């Protein structure tokens, strides 16, 4: 699944990348370089992060589903219980 952003999100990401390069590397890059760096990150790095996030979500949901009987079980015919 390709990771895409709205135009506004992409603009904010590019602004953030430009700021990062300026403040961390003392390199004032332009929109084109920031855009190319963002494209590289989305193609090379983002899929690994995305896949890990999906795997973490699956593991979380599987744990919840495995525990559903224990947390969502109500004893039947409890009205006439002996005290």
C-alpha positions in Angstrom: 0.0 0.0 0.0 1.5 3.3 -1.1 1.7 6.0 1.6 0.2 9.2 0.4 -0.5 12.6 2.0 -2.8 15.5 1.3 -1.2 18.5 -0.4 -1.3 20.3 3.0 0.4 17.5 4.8 3.1 17.2 2.1 3.8 21.0 2.3 4.2 20.7 6.1 6.5 17.7 5.7 8.6 19.6 3.3 8.8 22.6 5.6 9.8 20.3 8.5 12.5 18.6 6.4 13.9 22.0 5.3 14.0 23.2 9.0 15.6 19.9 10.1 18.4 20.3 7.5 18.9 23.9 8.4 19.0 23.5 12.2 20.7 20.1 12.4 23.1 20.1 9.4 23.4 23.9 8.8 22.3 23.2 5.2 19.6 25.5 3.7 18.0 23.2 1.2 15.2 24.3 -1.1 11.8 22.8 -1.8 13.0 20.5 -4.6 15.7 18.9 -2.5 13.3 18.5 0.5 10.7 17.0 -1.8 13.2 14.5 -3.3 14.3 13.6 0.2 10.7 13.1 1.3 10.1 10.9 -1.8 13.1 8.8 -0.9 11.9 8.4 2.7 8.5 7.4 1.5 9.8 4.8 -0.9 12.7 3.4 1.1 12.0 3.9 4.8 8.3 4.3 5.3 7.2 0.8 4.1 9.3 -0.7 6.9 7.8 1.6 9.5 4.3 1.0 8.1 4.7 -2.8 8.1 5.9 -2.7 11.7 3.0 -0.6 12.8 0.5 -3.0 11.1 2.2 -6.0 12.7 2.0 -4.3 16.1 -1.7 -3.5 15.6 -2.3 -7.1 14.5 -0.5 -8.5 17.6 -2.5 -6.1 19.9 -5.8 -7.1 18.3 -5.0 -10.8 18.4 -4.2 -10.5 22.2 -7.6 -8.8 22.7 -9.5 -11.4 20.7 -7.7 -14.2 22.5 -8.8 -12.8 25.8 -12.4 -12.0 24.7 -13.9 -15.1 26.4 -12.3 -14.3 29.7 -13.2 -10.6 29.7 -16.6 -10.9 28.0 -18.1 -14.0 29.6 -21.2 -13.9 31.8 -22.2 -17.1 33.7 -25.6 -18.4 32.6 -28.6 -19.3 34.8 -27.3 -17.3 37.7 -30.7 -16.3 39.1 -31.1 -19.5 41.2 -27.6 -19.6 42.5 -27.1 -21.0 46.0 -25.7 -18.6 48.6 
